[in-house]
Amino acid sequence: MIHELLLALSGYPGAAFTWSKRSGLQVSQELPFLHPSETSVLNRLCRLGTDYIRFAEFVEQYTGHVQQQDHHPSQQNQSGLHGIYLRAFCTGLDSVLQPYRQALLDLEQEVKERFGTKCCPAADSILFCVLQFQLLFPSVMVMVEQIKTQKIHGCQILETVHKHSCGGLPPVRSALEKILAVCHGVMYKQLSAWMLHGLLLDQHEEFFIKQGPSSGNVPSQPEEDDDDLGIGGLTGKQLRELQDLRLIEEENMLAPSLKQFSLRVEMLPSYIPVRVAEKILFVGESVQMFENQNVNLTRKGSILKNQEDTFAAELHRLKQQPLFSLVDFESVVDWIRSTVAESAHKVLLDDDNLLPLLHLTIEYHGKEHKDTSQTREGPSRELSPREAPPSGWAALGLSYKVQWPLHILFTPAVLEKYNVVFKYLLSVRRVQAELQHCWALQMQRKHLKSNRTDAIKWRLRDHMAFLVDNLQYYLQVDVLESQFSQLLQQINATRDFESIRLAHDHFLSNLLAQSFILLKPVFHCLNEILDLCHSFCSLVSQNLGPLDERGAAQLSILVKGFSRQSSLLFKILSSVRNHQINSDLAQLLLRLDYNKYYTQAGGTLGRYKYLHCCLGHCPEVLEVQSDLNDRK
């Protein structure tokens, strides 16, 4: 009977102890000589045997480390679980079961030694010998069932084992820490391949780093219509929009990033902070990009400064630790990251790669380029049947073929942002040049006799030039040169590549924000003003002499539109200044209203009391206004 019990506890039931898939291991009902109390003790032992058999079945199903028995046929991979972390978990589980098997062997040896004597161990003494496993097995079984039912995969197994190991039972905590240490061995092997060689060994998508862009983007919400912008003041909705410079997210306006690697956040264990994971991602990306380039690095050495063996030894030391230490782990990661960052800094700055390009980009933005401007290269976007392809000035853009290693900083998304800023600055500079050309035409004809319409026309040009010149000066001095100076200071003050990348990203974000490209109400208003200025310059260039009735009607419409948009711009800037929301808008208002002329004019430029008297009742004016209303 004792031998039957030991065999059943070892996973080999027989006639005395029967096995069923549903109820597990139980004492046979065909043993009338057993007392109910003995049956109760034996059934308690059978629960241990049931857990052990199911553990052995789980291990066999996914690793084959335990020989399969006839009473529980394998259903290989029926649940869809797979991966090296699962195999490591099974290996750790099998090692945790080894003390149980050894305890049964010791009991069997004791039975053999006492065979034929009256001191043969009874069921209650066997129960005492395996008492420690009555606490361990149920806790481990809960974890195994959770992995099976929830199909926990990859590094998520680390998180599951870690949570269950935080209990207060010492046997359970000790056993689960052993399993976790085995699973960490897989993670350290993947880390070594990634951080030291730039290799992502992740066949089953189990690691917390993946190839491809991040999938954690929140779907963008459709933009609301803002055609109701008027001159009667700002609504609460418009003011809330002004408080958030990221109202129009960059992802909605710019091309998506083609980043090659990113974090798989759902696989990241909670005891490894995201900041540490980002450092690991940066190291592997840098090693992968630098080591795989067809560049002769023998003069500089490897990006890890030939310390691969040292770093590998440190990672192996962490792997041998029985408990995971975040302090030691982050210390080693920081050591490797700082080495890589210094090497990347040297390649980018000491070899004259980055700073000349930044100077060229800013100087390119700050000058007027006509002949050297190129059409933007890249895939053409889909055009609707009603949408004409870009031509002329609309087709101009900034294009740059990035050479290694500048592609680390100047990704396609970054280049697209630069292109957006460039096209906006180019439109401002274009209108400024056109207004200056109109002034040249005015000087050529100043000796000729002028009428009241000419006075209105040239006064409107002065107001337009005043606004555009101050806008261009604000963009060039207060935005471009100021932000570029701060960027150079941050670059020269650090030897860390990651700090340079963050400083550059911050610089580019500030350009987009302070240029009002991301601030929809202001950007819309400024674009309307630029369009009106362009229309005015076209009118002047096409009518060198006195304006006829149709030209006067067009001038009247331009005056009204410019006064309306300038008034709206003044209201937006004043509202923001009064609420102390945005210093950038306040700086632009200071440029425009430095002598309070804008304020004294009621926040309106280009409107005259006598305009309606000389133009308002002209039949041609009414006809043109009617045509424009029909188009709207």
C-alpha positions in Angstrom: 0.0 0.0 0.0 2.8 2.4 0.8 4.6 1.6 -2.4 1.3 2.2 -4.3 1.0 5.6 -2.6 4.6 6.6 -3.4 4.1 5.6 -7.0 0.9 7.6 -7.2 2.6 10.6 -5.7 5.3 10.2 -8.3 2.8 10.3 -11.1 2.1 6.6 -11.6 -1.4 5.8 -10.3 -2.6 2.2 -10.1 -5.4 0.1 -8.7 -5.4 1.6 -5.2 -5.1 5.2 -6.4 -7.0 6.0 -9.6 -6.6 9.0 -11.9 -9.2 10.9 -13.8 -8.7 14.1 -15.9 -11.5 15.9 -14.1 -11.1 14.9 -10.5 -7.4 14.1 -10.4 -5.8 11.4 -8.2 -8.1 9.8 -5.6 -8.2 6.7 -3.3 -10.1 3.9 -4.9 -13.6 3.3 -3.7 -12.9 -0.5 -3.7 -10.8 -0.5 -0.5 -13.2 -1.4 2.3 -10.5 -2.0 4.9 -9.5 1.7 5.0 -10.9 3.8 7.9 -12.5 7.1 6.9 -9.8 9.0 8.7 -7.1 7.1 6.7 -9.0 7.8 3.5 -9.0 11.5 4.4 -5.3 11.6 5.0 -4.6 9.7 1.8 -6.8 12.1 -0.2 -4.9 15.0 1.1 -1.7 13.3 -0.2 -3.5 12.6 -3.5 -4.1 16.4 -4.0 -0.3 16.8 -4.0 0.0 13.9 -6.5 -2.7 15.6 -8.7 -0.8 18.9 -8.8 2.5 17.1 -9.5 0.9 15.1 -12.4 -0.5 18.3 -13.9 2.8 20.1 -13.4 4.6 17.2 -15.2 2.0 17.3 -18.0 2.5 21.0 -18.4 6.3 20.7 -18.5 6.2 17.7 -20.9 3.8 19.5 -23.2 6.0 22.5 -23.8 9.6 21.2 -23.2 9.6 17.4 -23.2 11.8 17.4 -20.1 9.6 15.0 -18.2 8.7 11.6 -19.7 5.1 11.3 -20.8 2.8 8.9 -19.0 0.1 6.7 -20.5 -2.6 8.1 -18.2 -2.4 11.7 -19.5 -1.8 11.7 -23.2 -0.1 14.8 -24.5 -2.0 17.4 -26.5 1.0 19.3 -27.9 0.5 23.0 -28.4 -3.3 22.7 -28.3 -3.6 26.0 -26.3 -1.3 27.9 -28.7 1.3 28.7 -26.0 4.9 28.8 -27.3 8.2 30.7 -27.0 11.5 30.5 -25.2 10.2 32.2 -22.1 7.6 29.5 -21.7 10.3 26.9 -22.1 12.4 28.7 -19.5 9.4 28.8 -17.2 8.9 25.0 -17.6 12.6 24.5 -16.9 12.4 26.5 -13.7 9.2 24.7 -12.7 10.9 21.3 -13.3 13.8 22.4 -11.0 11.3 23.4 -8.3 9.7 20.0 -8.5 13.1 18.3 -7.9 13.0 18.6 -4.1 9.5 16.9 -4.1 10.8 14.0 -6.2 13.9 13.7 -3.9 11.6 13.6 -0.8 9.7 10.7 -2.4 12.9 8.9 -3.1 14.0 9.4 0.5 10.7 8.0 1.7 11.0 5.0 -0.6 14.5 4.3 0.7 13.2 4.5 4.2 10.4 2.1 3.4 12.9 -0.4 1.9 15.2 -0.1 5.0 12.2 -0.8 7.4 10.5 -3.4 5.2 9.4 -6.3 7.4 9.6 -4.3 10.6 6.8 -2.7 12.6 8.3 0.7 12.1 7.3 1.1 8.5 6.1 4.8 7.9 2.4 5.4 7.9 0.4 7.7 5.7 0.4 10.5 8.3 4.2 10.4 8.6 4.5 10.6 4.8 2.1 13.6 4.9 4.4 15.2 7.4 7.5 14.7 5.1 5.8 16.4 2.2 4.1 19.1 4.3 6.1 22.0 2.8 4.7 21.2 -0.7 1.1 21.6 0.5 1.8 25.3 0.6 3.9 25.5 -2.5 1.9 23.4 -5.0 -1.5 25.2 -4.8 0.2 28.6 -5.3 2.2 27.4 -8.3 -0.9 25.7 -9.8 -2.7 29.1 -9.7 0.1 30.7 -11.7 0.3 27.8 -14.2 -3.5 28.0 -14.8 -3.3 31.7 -15.3 -0.6 31.3 -17.9 -2.6 28.6 -19.7 -6.0 30.3 -19.6 -4.8 33.9 -20.4 -2.2 32.6 -22.9 0.5 34.7 -21.2 3.4 35.1 -23.6 7.0 36.2 -23.6 8.2 38.8 -21.1 4.7 38.9 -19.7 5.6 35.6 -18.0 8.2 37.5 -16.1 5.6 39.9 -14.8 3.3 37.1 -13.8 5.9 35.2 -11.9 7.1 38.4 -10.2 3.7 39.3 -9.0 3.1 35.8 -7.5 6.5 35.8 -5.9 5.6 38.9 -3.8 3.6 36.8 -1.3 4.4 36.2 2.4 5.0 32.4 2.4 8.7 31.8 2.4 8.6 28.4 0.5 6.4 29.9 -2.2 8.5 33.0 -2.5 11.8 31.1 -2.7 10.5 28.6 -5.3 9.0 31.3 -7.5 12.2 33.4 -7.3 14.1 30.3 -8.6 11.7 30.1 -11.6 12.1 33.9 -12.2 15.9 33.6 -12.2 15.7 30.9 -14.9 13.4 33.1 -17.0 15.7 36.1 -16.5 18.4 34.0 -18.1 16.6 34.2 -21.4 16.1 38.0 -21.0 19.8 38.5 -20.3 20.7 36.5 -23.4 18.5 38.7 -25.5 19.9 41.8 -23.9 23.4 40.7 -24.6 22.7 40.1 -28.3 20.8 43.4 -28.6 23.0 45.8 -26.6 26.4 44.4 -27.6 25.8 43.3 -31.2 22.7 45.1 -32.3 20.9 41.8 -32.9 17.2 41.4 -32.1 16.9 37.6 -31.4 13.1 37.4 -31.0 11.6 34.8 -33.2 8.3 34.6 -31.3 7.9 38.3 -30.6 8.5 37.9 -26.8 11.0 40.7 -26.1 10.0 44.2 -25.0 11.8 45.7 -28.1 10.5 45.1 -31.6 11.3 46.1 -35.1 9.0 48.7 -36.6 7.2 51.8 -35.2 5.4 51.9 -31.9 1.8 50.8 -32.0 0.7 52.9 -28.9 -0.6 55.8 -30.9 -4.0 57.0 -30.0 -6.3 57.5 -33.0 -6.6 61.1 -33.9 -9.9 62.8 -33.5 -11.5 64.6 -36.5 -10.9 68.3 -36.5 -13.7 70.6 -35.8 -14.8 73.3 -38.2 -13.6 76.8 -37.3 -15.2 78.8 -40.0 -17.1 80.8 -37.4 -14.0 82.9 -36.5 -15.3 86.4 -36.3 -14.3 89.8 -35.2 -16.8 90.0 -32.3 -14.4 88.5 -29.8 -13.1 85.1 -29.0 -15.3 82.2 -27.9 -14.4 80.0 -25.0 -13.6 77.2 -27.4 -11.2 79.3 -29.3 -9.5 80.5 -26.1 -9.1 76.8 -24.9 -7.5 76.1 -28.3 -5.0 78.8 -27.6 -4.1 77.3 -24.3 -2.9 74.1 -26.0 -0.1 74.5 -28.6 -0.5 70.8 -29.5 -4.1 71.1 -30.6 -3.1 69.9 -34.0 -0.9 67.0 -33.3 2.2 66.6 -35.3 1.2 63.1 -36.3 -1.9 64.4 -38.0 0.0 67.0 -40.0 3.4 65.4 -40.7 4.6 62.2 -42.2 4.8 59.3 -39.7 8.2 58.3 -38.4 9.9 55.4 -40.1 11.7 54.4 -36.9 13.2 51.0 -37.3 12.9 49.8 -33.7 10.6 50.7 -30.8 9.4 49.5 -27.4 6.8 46.8 -27.1 5.3 48.2 -23.9 2.9 45.4 -23.2 5.9 43.0 -22.8 7.8 45.3 -20.5 7.8 43.9 -16.8 6.6 46.5 -14.3 9.8 46.2 -12.3 11.8 47.5 -15.2 11.0 51.2 -15.6 10.3 52.6 -19.1 13.3 55.0 -18.8 15.6 51.9 -18.5 13.9 50.2 -21.4 14.4 53.4 -23.5 18.1 53.3 -22.7 18.3 49.7 -23.8 16.5 50.6 -27.0 18.9 53.5 -27.7 22.0 51.3 -27.1 20.8 48.5 -29.4 19.7 51.0 -32.1 23.0 52.8 -32.0 25.1 49.6 -32.1 23.0 48.2 -34.9 23.2 51.3 -37.0 26.9 52.0 -36.5 28.2 48.4 -36.7 26.2 47.5 -39.8 27.3 50.5 -41.9 29.9 50.1 -44.6 32.2 52.5 -42.8 35.8 52.0 -41.8 35.7 52.3 -38.0 39.1 50.9 -37.4 40.5 54.4 -36.8 38.0 55.0 -34.0 37.4 51.5 -32.8 33.9 50.1 -32.2 31.1 52.1 -30.8 31.5 50.2 -27.5 35.2 51.2 -27.4 36.2 47.5 -27.6 34.6 46.8 -24.2 32.2 44.1 -25.5 33.9 41.4 -23.3 33.7 43.6 -20.2 30.0 44.4 -20.7 29.2 40.7 -21.5 30.9 39.7 -18.2 28.7 42.3 -16.4 25.5 41.0 -17.9 26.6 37.4 -17.1 27.2 38.5 -13.5 23.7 39.9 -13.3 22.3 36.7 -14.8 24.0 34.6 -12.1 22.4 36.6 -9.3 19.5 34.7 -7.6 17.5 37.9 -7.2 16.9 40.7 -9.8 18.4 44.0 -8.6 17.1 47.1 -10.4 20.0 49.2 -9.0 22.7 46.9 -10.4 20.7 46.3 -13.6 20.3 50.1 -14.3 23.9 50.7 -13.3 25.2 48.3 -16.0 22.7 49.7 -18.6 23.8 53.3 -17.8 27.5 52.3 -18.2 26.9 50.8 -21.6 24.6 53.7 -22.6 27.2 56.3 -21.7 29.9 54.5 -23.6 27.7 54.4 -26.7 26.5 58.0 -26.3 30.1 59.3 -26.1 31.0 57.4 -29.3 28.0 58.6 -31.1 28.7 62.2 -30.0 32.3 61.9 -31.3 31.1 60.7 -34.7 28.5 63.4 -35.0 30.4 66.4 -33.7 34.1 65.8 -33.7 34.0 64.6 -37.3 32.2 67.8 -38.4 28.9 66.1 -39.4 26.2 67.8 -37.4 27.0 71.5 -36.8 27.7 72.4 -40.4 24.3 70.9 -41.4 22.5 72.8 -38.7 24.1 76.1 -39.7 23.2 75.4 -43.3 19.6 74.6 -42.5 19.1 77.8 -40.4 20.9 80.0 -42.8 18.8 78.5 -45.6 15.6 79.4 -43.7 16.8 82.9 -43.1 17.6 83.9 -46.7 15.5 84.3 -49.8 16.1 81.3 -52.1 14.6 81.2 -55.5 16.9 79.5 -58.0 18.3 77.0 -55.4 14.9 75.9 -54.1 14.0 72.4 -55.2 10.8 70.5 -55.6 10.2 68.1 -52.7 11.3 64.6 -53.4 9.3 61.7 -52.3 6.1 59.7 -53.1 3.4 61.9 -54.5 0.2 62.1 -52.5 -3.1 61.1 -53.8 -5.1 64.0 -55.4 -8.8 64.2 -55.6 -10.5 64.9 -59.0 -11.2 68.5 -57.9 -7.7 69.1 -56.5 -5.1 70.5 -58.8 -1.5 69.3 -58.5 0.9 71.8 -56.8 2.6 74.2 -59.1 4.8 77.3 -58.9 5.5 78.5 -55.4 3.2 75.8 -53.9 5.5 73.1 -55.3 8.7 74.5 -53.7 10.0 72.7 -50.7 13.2 71.7 -48.8 14.8 68.4 -49.8 17.9 66.9 -48.3 19.6 63.5 -48.8 20.8 62.5 -45.4 24.2 60.9 -45.2 25.3 58.4 -42.5 25.4 59.0 -39.5 23.2 62.0 -39.6 20.2 59.8 -40.4 20.1 59.0 -36.6 18.9 62.6 -36.0 17.4 63.6 -39.3 14.7 60.9 -39.8 12.1 61.3 -42.5 9.6 62.7 -39.9 12.2 65.3 -38.8 12.9 66.3 -42.4 9.2 66.7 -43.0 8.9 69.0 -40.1 11.8 71.1 -41.4 10.0 71.2 -44.8 6.8 72.5 -43.2 8.7 75.3 -41.4 10.6 76.1 -44.6 7.5 76.3 -46.8 5.8 78.6 -44.2 8.8 80.9 -43.9 9.2 80.9 -47.7 5.5 82.1 -48.0 6.2 84.9 -45.6 9.4 85.9 -47.4 7.6 85.8 -50.7 4.9 88.1 -49.7 7.4 90.5 -48.1 9.4 90.6 -51.4 6.2 91.3 -53.4 5.2 94.2 -51.1 8.7 95.6 -51.5 8.3 95.3 -55.3 5.0 97.3 -55.0 6.9 100.0 -53.1 9.4 100.1 -55.9 6.6 100.6 -58.4 5.2 103.3 -56.2 8.5 105.1 -56.2 8.7 104.9 -60.0 5.4 106.7 -60.3 5.5 109.1 -57.5 6.1 112.1 -59.9 2.7 111.3 -61.6 -0.6 112.8 -60.5 -2.5 110.5 -58.1 -6.1 110.3 -57.0 -7.8 109.3 -53.8 -7.9 105.6 -54.9 -4.1 105.6 -55.2 -3.8 107.0 -51.7 -5.9 104.2 -50.3 -3.9 101.7 -52.3 -0.5 102.8 -51.1 -1.8 103.3 -47.5 -3.0 99.7 -47.6 0.4 98.6 -48.8 2.1 100.4 -46.0 -0.1 98.6 -43.4 0.4 95.2 -45.0 4.2 95.8 -45.2 4.2 96.9 -41.5 2.5 93.7 -40.4 4.4 91.3 -42.7 7.8 92.9 -41.9 7.2 92.5 -38.2 6.0 89.0 -38.6 9.1 88.1 -40.6 11.4 89.8 -38.1 9.7 87.9 -35.2 10.1 84.6 -37.0 13.7 85.2 -37.9 15.0 86.9 -34.7 12.7 85.8 -31.9 12.2 82.2 -33.1 14.9 80.9 -35.4 18.0 82.7 -34.1 16.9 82.5 -30.5 16.1 78.8 -30.6 19.2 78.0 -32.7 21.4 79.7 -30.2 19.9 77.7 -27.3 20.4 74.5 -29.3 24.1 75.2 -29.9 24.6 76.0 -26.2 23.1 72.6 -25.3 25.1 70.7 -27.9 28.4 72.3 -26.8 27.6 71.7 -23.1 27.2 67.9 -23.3 29.1 64.9 -24.5 26.0 62.7 -24.5 24.4 61.9 -27.8 21.0 61.2 -26.3 21.0 64.7 -24.8 21.8 66.1 -28.2 18.9 64.2 -29.8 16.5 65.4 -27.1 17.8 69.0 -27.5 17.3 68.8 -31.2 13.7 67.4 -30.9 12.9 70.2 -28.4 14.4 72.8 -30.8 12.2 71.5 -33.7 9.1 71.4 -31.5 9.7 75.0 -30.4 10.0 76.1 -34.0 6.7 74.6 -34.9 5.0 76.0 -31.8 6.5 79.5 -31.8 5.9 79.8 -35.5 2.2 79.2 -34.7 2.1 76.3 -37.2 0.5 74.1 -34.5 -1.8 76.9 -33.2 -4.8 76.7 -35.5 -6.6 80.0 -35.0 -3.5 82.1 -35.3 -2.0 80.1 -38.2 -5.3 80.3 -40.1 -5.5 84.1 -39.5 -1.9 84.7 -40.7 -2.4 82.6 -43.8 -5.5 84.6 -44.7 -3.5 87.8 -44.2 -0.7 86.5 -46.5 -3.2 85.5 -49.1 -4.8 89.0 -49.0 -1.3 90.6 -49.4 -0.5 88.4 -52.3 -3.8 89.3 -54.0 -3.1 93.0 -53.4 0.4 92.7 -55.0 -1.1 90.9 -58.0 -3.7 93.7 -58.4 -1.0 96.4 -58.3 1.3 94.6 -60.7 -1.5 94.1 -63.2 -2.7 97.7 -63.0 0.3 100.1 -63.1 -1.9 103.1 -63.8 -4.9 104.4 -62.0 -7.4 101.7 -61.1 -10.6 101.3 -63.1 -14.0 100.6 -61.5 -13.4 96.9 -61.4 -9.9 97.3 -59.9 -11.4 99.8 -57.3 -14.0 97.2 -56.4 -11.3 94.5 -55.9 -9.3 97.0 -53.8 -12.4 97.7 -51.6 -12.8 93.9 -51.0 -9.1 93.6 -50.1 -9.3 96.5 -47.7 -12.3 95.0 -45.9 -10.7 91.6 -45.8 -7.4 92.9 -44.5 -9.1 95.1 -41.8 -11.2 92.1 -40.7 -8.3 89.7 -40.4 -6.0 92.2 -38.8 -8.7 93.0 -36.3 -9.1 89.2 -35.6 -5.4 88.8 -35.1 -5.3 91.7 -32.7 -8.2 90.3 -30.7 -6.5 86.9 -30.5 -3.2 88.4 -29.4 -4.8 90.7 -26.9 -6.9 88.0 -25.4 -3.9 85.8 -24.9 -1.9 88.5 -23.4 -4.6 89.5 -21.0 -4.9 85.9 -19.8 -1.1 85.4 -19.7 -1.4 82.1 -21.7 1.4 82.2 -24.2 4.5 84.3 -24.2 5.1 83.7 -27.9 1.9 85.4 -29.0 2.7 88.2 -26.5 6.1 88.7 -28.2 4.5 89.0 -31.6 2.0 91.5 -30.3 4.9 93.5 -28.9 6.5 93.6 -32.3 3.3 94.7 -34.0 2.1 97.2 -31.3 5.4 98.5 -29.9 4.2 102.2 -30.2 0.5 101.5 -29.4 -0.5 102.5 -33.0 -2.3 99.2 -33.4 -4.2 99.7 -30.2 -5.1 103.3 -31.0 -6.4 102.2 -34.4 -8.9 100.0 -32.7 -6.9 96.9 -33.6 -7.7 97.4 -37.2 -5.3 98.1 -40.1 -6.3 99.3 -43.6 -9.8 100.7 -43.0 -10.7 104.3 -43.8 -13.9 106.3 -43.1 -14.1 107.8 -46.6 -13.7 104.5 -48.4 -17.4 103.8 -48.8 -18.0 107.3 -50.0 -15.6 107.0 -53.0 -16.0 103.3 -53.7 -18.9 101.8 -51.8 -21.8 102.9 -54.2 -20.0 102.0 -57.5 -22.1 99.5 -59.6 -19.0 97.7 -60.5 -18.1 97.2 -56.8 -21.5 95.8 -56.1 -21.1 93.4 -59.1 -17.7 92.1 -57.9 -19.0 91.7 -54.4 -22.0 89.7 -55.6 -19.7 87.4 -57.6 -17.5 86.8 -54.6 -20.5 86.0 -52.4 -21.7 83.5 -55.0 -18.3 81.8 -54.9 -18.4 81.5 -51.2 
